[in-house]
Amino acid sequence: MAKAKTTAFFCKECGFESAKWLGQCPGCRQWNTMVEEPTAKTVPAAKAPSRIRSQERVKPALLSEISIDEQDRMKTGFEELDRVLGSGVVAGSLVLVGGDPGIGKSTLLLQVCRNLAAAGKQVLYISGEESLKQIKLRANRIGTVTGELRFLCETNLETIQSVIEERKPEIVVIDSIQTMFREDISSAPGSVSQVRESTNVLMQLAKGLGIAIFIVGHVTKEGVVAGPRVLEHMVDTVLYFEGERTASYRILRGVKNRFGSTNEIGVFEMMEEGLCEVKNPSEFLLSGRPEDASGAVVACLMEGTRSILLEVQALVTESNFGMARRTAAGADYNRVNLLMAVLEKRCRYDLGRFDAYVNIAGGMRMSEPAMDLAIVLAIISSYKDKPVDSSTVIFGEVGLAGEVRAVSMAEQRVHEAKKLGFTTCVLPRLCLEKMKPVEGIRLIGVSNVKEAIGAVV
């Protein structure tokens, strides 16, 4: 009698399962992503736990029978986090938080647990990486903890499941999903099988008991959550914590959100007592900018419904080698090369003999096309060594023909610039024609790159 096969091949990217090894995954079409791991043991229906085979009859419900009230969303105590989540934590949701090691994921969630416990919520913090003493040392740094906030150090998912079903907390934090394991799966914690099965159990707990569960996920060197891509498909919300560990700022960005927009960001600053939210990122990013320095331009970009002013810096110097060097920090490298090609072709600037370095001050990473015109004028300002007026804000998309195209929410950008004390705004002419006059700020509409350079530099 043939022995039953207890292993299978899984794709590390999408979680596709195959009985044999394949060079290319049929699911996501990626090469060399199949790994062999033990499969989960199937439990006969007669021996399945009683909690899985519920005796209650399941009845479909009409949409009109489902009631939604404001209590279904819980405020975290951080306006920045609530904005990214969609005005609060939804009961029964499964939220995945990813980020580089040491970026502040555990610190943020511990502060959220403290705020929710102080608001009268029952919170359970489960750590598979730190001991109770280590958690207390970190908790003492962020402030006094009050209310029903309990801690558990455990990695066995069956034990965790029984504790959650017994305690029935309102919020649960799992730190991290790569340390959790099930005994009926013989593969190591953090493997494709363990991560997928553990997330499936947590998803059933969140939906069945109406508990909001936060999962901390490790990231790979490419910056994506470790484990199968199916992990991101199973959860309701995916948040990424970005920023350099050596810098004080942190950016919380929503990649997936079933209960809100994915265009919102939250800005935090790492302080000695933990993470503090930055409610006015524009003022934070523009602080300390140089006065009357060539190559420095202020741009206004949109992240969701929030307008952010930041400084675009460019440095153009004559190259000492045969091939000019291009560097972009915070901006798209290919986009910078495209804009420099537009300047060479349409405006006849000889930039092929010059090195060009473009930087977004503050370490922000932006890809909105409205930053094009600011990059162009920063490069020309450095090339001519003529500073741009420090009270001027610039935004607009640049096409390959050198035209300046319209961008969305132009009026909101102008009002944000006025609020921070800027007196001049250079924007696309099409946006200016559709806007109402704004008192206290001079608006300059441009239709191509030549007009913008003549008006500013």
CORWORA-V28263 format. One record per residue. N is the residue number from 0. PHI is phi in radians with two decimals (none if undefined). PSI is psi in whole degrees, 0 to 359 (999 if undefined). D_FIRST is the distance of its C-alpha to the first C-alpha in whole Angstrom. Layout:
n phi psi d_first
N PHI PSI D_FIRST
N PHI PSI D_FIRST
This chain:
n phi psi d_first
0 none 130 0
1 -1.19 142 4
2 -1.38 135 6
3 -1.14 137 9
4 -1.34 126 12
5 -1.84 4 15
6 -2.20 158 18
7 -2.57 171 20
8 -1.88 130 23
9 -2.07 146 26
10 -1.47 129 30
11 -1.23 340 33
12 -1.57 312 35
13 -2.05 353 34
14 1.43 12 31
15 -1.08 136 29
16 -1.87 136 25
17 -2.44 149 23
18 -1.35 342 19
19 -2.38 165 21
20 -1.30 140 24
21 -2.25 139 27
22 -1.19 322 30
23 -2.08 133 32
24 -1.26 126 31
25 -1.18 339 31
26 -1.39 306 33
27 -1.93 358 36
28 1.12 25 36
29 -1.61 150 36
30 -1.68 145 35
31 0.98 45 33
32 -1.98 0 32
33 -1.50 130 29
34 -2.23 147 27
35 -1.60 130 24
36 -2.56 156 23
37 -1.15 148 21
38 -1.59 158 20
39 -1.24 140 22
40 -1.27 133 20
41 -1.44 136 20
42 -1.79 125 22
43 -1.01 150 21
44 -1.10 326 24
45 -1.20 333 25
46 -1.77 5 25
47 -1.20 149 27
48 -1.02 149 30
49 -1.15 332 33
50 -1.23 338 35
51 -1.38 320 33
52 -1.64 77 33
53 -1.21 140 36
54 -1.45 350 38
55 -1.27 141 41
56 -1.35 134 41
57 -1.65 125 41
58 -2.06 132 44
59 -1.16 149 45
60 -2.10 146 49
61 -1.35 155 52
62 -1.10 328 53
63 -1.24 342 56
64 -1.50 348 55
65 -1.56 124 53
66 -1.82 140 56
67 -2.22 128 57
68 -2.22 173 59
69 -1.17 340 60
70 -1.28 348 59
71 -1.24 344 55
72 -1.96 129 56
73 -1.85 131 57
74 -1.34 136 59
75 -1.55 352 58
76 1.56 353 62
77 -2.06 114 61
78 -1.11 327 63
79 -1.14 317 61
80 -1.21 320 58
81 -1.08 323 59
82 -1.12 317 60
83 -1.19 321 57
84 -1.29 340 54
85 1.76 51 57
86 1.24 28 59
87 2.33 173 57
88 -1.51 129 53
89 -1.54 132 52
90 -1.10 134 50
91 1.47 9 46
92 -1.60 156 46
93 -2.08 113 44
94 -1.98 128 46
95 -1.81 125 44
96 -2.00 117 47
97 -2.05 161 46
98 2.95 166 49
99 -1.14 156 49
100 -1.06 135 49
101 1.40 8 52
102 -1.37 337 54
103 2.08 20 54
104 -1.12 310 51
105 -1.15 322 51
106 -1.12 317 55
107 -1.10 313 55
108 -1.19 327 53
109 -1.17 321 54
110 -1.17 322 57
111 -1.12 318 56
112 -1.09 320 55
113 -1.11 317 58
114 -1.14 319 60
115 -1.20 322 58
116 -1.16 322 58
117 -1.17 336 62
118 -1.51 5 62
119 1.69 10 60
120 -1.56 151 56
121 -1.59 119 54
122 -2.15 140 52
123 -2.19 120 49
124 -1.86 115 48
125 -1.92 121 45
126 -2.05 131 45
127 -1.88 5 42
128 -2.08 337 44
129 -2.17 153 47
130 -1.45 170 48
131 -1.11 324 50
132 -1.17 322 53
133 -1.15 321 53
134 -1.13 320 53
135 -1.16 322 56
136 -1.07 320 58
137 -1.26 324 57
138 -1.17 325 58
139 -1.15 333 61
140 -1.31 328 62
141 -1.54 350 62
142 2.23 185 64
143 -1.32 134 64
144 -1.82 125 61
145 -2.24 164 62
146 1.55 192 60
147 -1.51 71 56
148 -1.97 111 54
149 -1.98 151 52
150 -2.11 146 50
151 -2.52 129 46
152 -1.83 105 44
153 -2.78 147 40
154 -2.11 347 37
155 -1.34 118 35
156 -1.22 329 34
157 -1.16 320 34
158 -1.14 318 37
159 -1.09 319 39
160 -1.10 318 38
161 -1.16 323 39
162 -1.17 318 42
163 -1.15 318 43
164 -1.18 330 42
165 -1.39 314 44
166 -1.39 325 47
167 0.89 59 47
168 -1.27 167 49
169 -1.54 331 50
170 -2.35 136 50
171 -2.27 137 47
172 -2.04 128 46
173 -1.92 115 43
174 -2.24 98 44
175 -2.20 172 42
176 -1.22 335 39
177 -1.27 346 37
178 -1.68 351 37
179 -1.41 149 35
180 -2.61 156 32
181 -1.98 138 29
182 -1.21 333 27
183 -1.37 358 24
184 -1.98 121 24
185 -1.45 355 24
186 -1.31 164 26
187 -1.29 154 29
188 -1.03 141 32
189 1.63 352 34
190 -1.32 171 31
191 -1.05 316 30
192 -1.13 313 27
193 -1.13 315 30
194 -1.13 318 33
195 -1.17 313 31
196 -1.19 322 30
197 -1.14 318 33
198 -1.15 324 35
199 -1.11 318 33
200 -1.12 316 34
201 -1.13 325 38
202 -1.14 319 38
203 -1.14 322 37
204 -1.14 317 39
205 -1.12 314 42
206 -1.31 322 42
207 -1.27 322 41
208 -1.78 356 44
209 1.23 35 46
210 -1.81 134 46
211 -1.43 121 48
212 -2.05 127 45
213 -1.77 131 46
214 -2.03 128 43
215 -1.60 130 44
216 -2.12 136 42
217 -1.28 158 43
218 -2.04 155 44
219 -1.52 180 43
220 -1.19 341 45
221 -1.41 352 45
222 1.61 12 47
223 -1.89 160 44
224 -1.12 132 42
225 -1.17 149 39
226 1.85 183 35
227 -1.22 150 34
228 -1.14 340 37
229 -1.08 339 35
230 -1.06 319 37
231 -1.27 333 40
232 -1.31 331 39
233 -1.36 327 38
234 -1.42 164 41
235 -1.48 324 45
236 -2.39 138 47
237 -2.11 120 47
238 -2.03 138 49
239 -2.03 131 50
240 -1.70 117 53
241 -2.02 162 54
242 2.30 160 57
243 -1.46 139 58
244 -1.14 333 57
245 -1.42 345 61
246 -1.64 162 63
247 -1.54 340 64
248 -1.54 157 62
249 -2.44 141 59
250 -2.02 125 58
251 -1.81 118 56
252 -2.13 134 54
253 -1.55 121 52
254 -1.65 325 50
255 -2.48 138 48
256 -2.74 113 50
257 -1.38 350 49
258 -2.08 12 52
259 -3.04 188 55
260 -1.39 151 56
261 -1.75 8 54
262 -1.69 353 57
263 -1.44 151 59
264 -2.29 155 59
265 -2.10 137 60
266 -1.96 127 62
267 -2.21 159 62
268 -2.21 130 64
269 -1.41 116 62
270 -1.99 177 65
271 -1.12 326 65
272 -1.60 9 64
273 2.14 201 61
274 -1.55 134 61
275 -2.09 136 64
276 -1.33 144 64
277 -1.83 103 66
278 -1.37 339 68
279 -2.19 82 70
280 -1.09 330 68
281 -1.08 313 71
282 -1.13 324 73
283 -1.19 319 71
284 -1.36 335 70
285 -1.62 355 74
286 -1.20 136 75
287 1.42 12 76
288 -1.30 148 77
289 -1.28 153 79
290 -1.74 135 83
291 0.96 43 84
292 -1.89 133 81
293 -1.25 148 80
294 1.47 6 77
295 -1.97 121 76
296 -2.36 142 76
297 -1.69 127 75
298 -2.02 156 72
299 -2.10 118 71
300 -2.09 163 67
301 -2.00 133 65
302 -2.14 96 62
303 1.23 237 61
304 -1.69 6 65
305 -1.87 132 66
306 -1.69 132 68
307 -2.17 127 68
308 -1.70 132 71
309 -2.53 166 70
310 -1.78 128 72
311 -1.78 123 71
312 -1.97 142 72
313 -2.40 143 72
314 -2.31 117 74
315 -2.01 118 75
316 -2.30 153 76
317 -1.20 135 77
318 -1.32 142 74
319 -1.63 357 75
320 -2.09 176 72
321 -1.25 332 72
322 -1.98 127 69
323 -1.21 147 70
324 -1.81 140 67
325 -2.16 132 66
326 -2.40 136 64
327 -2.32 124 63
328 -2.07 113 62
329 1.62 344 62
330 -2.07 163 62
331 -1.24 124 60
332 -1.08 316 61
333 -1.16 327 60
334 -1.17 321 63
335 -1.11 317 65
336 -1.09 321 65
337 -1.12 315 66
338 -1.15 324 69
339 -1.20 326 70
340 -1.16 324 70
341 -1.11 318 72
342 -1.12 322 74
343 -1.23 319 75
344 -1.42 312 75
345 -1.54 330 77
346 -1.92 358 79
347 1.10 35 80
348 -1.57 131 79
349 -1.51 83 78
350 -1.69 359 75
351 -1.19 341 73
352 -1.68 6 75
353 -2.12 141 74
354 -1.37 144 71
355 -2.29 130 70
356 -2.18 122 69
357 -2.04 135 68
358 -2.46 140 67
359 -1.69 113 67
360 -1.11 143 68
361 1.63 355 67
362 1.39 11 63
363 -1.23 150 62
364 -2.01 115 60
365 -2.22 143 61
366 -2.30 10 60
367 -1.21 136 63
368 -1.07 340 65
369 -1.13 349 68
370 -1.47 352 68
371 -1.00 310 69
372 -1.13 325 72
373 -1.17 321 73
374 -1.13 317 71
375 -1.06 312 73
376 -1.24 330 76
377 -1.17 320 75
378 -1.14 315 74
379 -1.19 324 78
380 -1.07 317 80
381 -1.26 323 78
382 -1.10 317 79
383 -1.51 350 83
384 1.02 42 83
385 -2.13 122 84
386 -1.26 150 83
387 -1.58 142 82
388 -0.91 128 84
389 -1.18 347 82
390 -1.71 20 83
391 -1.95 135 81
392 -1.97 140 77
393 -2.28 136 76
394 -2.72 152 73
395 2.73 149 72
396 -1.62 140 69
397 -1.96 129 70
398 -1.63 174 69
399 -1.19 338 69
400 -1.49 2 73
401 1.52 5 74
402 -1.39 153 74
403 -1.81 115 74
404 -1.63 159 72
405 -1.26 154 72
406 -2.21 165 69
407 -1.43 157 68
408 0.95 43 70
409 -1.14 320 73
410 -1.14 322 75
411 -1.16 324 73
412 -1.12 318 73
413 -1.14 318 77
414 -1.14 325 77
415 -1.16 320 75
416 -1.13 320 77
417 -1.13 321 80
418 -1.10 329 79
419 -1.62 8 79
420 1.66 10 82
421 -1.40 144 82
422 -1.91 348 85
423 -2.37 142 83
424 -2.40 125 80
425 -1.77 122 79
426 -2.51 167 77
427 -1.06 144 76
428 -1.12 326 79
429 -1.11 323 77
430 -1.20 321 76
431 -1.12 323 80
432 -1.18 333 81
433 -1.63 354 79
434 -1.67 157 79
435 -1.52 150 82
436 -1.04 140 85
437 -1.97 120 84
438 -1.25 142 87
439 1.58 359 87
440 -2.55 135 85
441 -1.56 128 86
442 -1.83 128 83
443 -2.05 113 83
444 -1.60 133 81
445 -2.22 146 80
446 -1.88 344 79
447 -2.60 175 78
448 -1.19 323 77
449 -1.07 318 81
450 -1.12 321 82
451 -1.15 320 80
452 -1.18 320 81
453 -1.18 332 85
454 -1.47 337 85
455 -1.98 312 83
456 -1.69 999 84
